[in-house]
Amino acid sequence: MAIDFSTAVNAYKAAAKSVANGQPAKSSDHIASGPSSFAGLVNDSLKAAVKTGYEAETLSLKQIAGEADLKDVITAVANAEQTLETVVAVRDKVLSAYNEILKMPI
């Protein structure tokens, strides 16, 4: 299945908005939905990244209250940091690909 760049960018935008709003992404005519689509993949990945961050924050607050083990907090924060670095790396690759496409002669 071939996906053109504008469809990928639109799917990324839709997934980012849905994660920010806490609602599932709505499919449109030009963006396929479902677990095997690009929009579904991006949406699921962003939700997992946000969930990892929330878990780290929750464990940090529990540790401050004396209800969580410090090792668990450190592990959760490290996982959240690695997830954030992965999201940033993917974003950088998408932007790099976009810039390369802009440089292509028509």
Secondary structure as UniProt FT lines:
FT   HELIX           5..21
FT   TURN            29..30
FT   TURN            35..36
FT   HELIX           38..64
FT   TURN            65..66
FT   HELIX           70..103
//
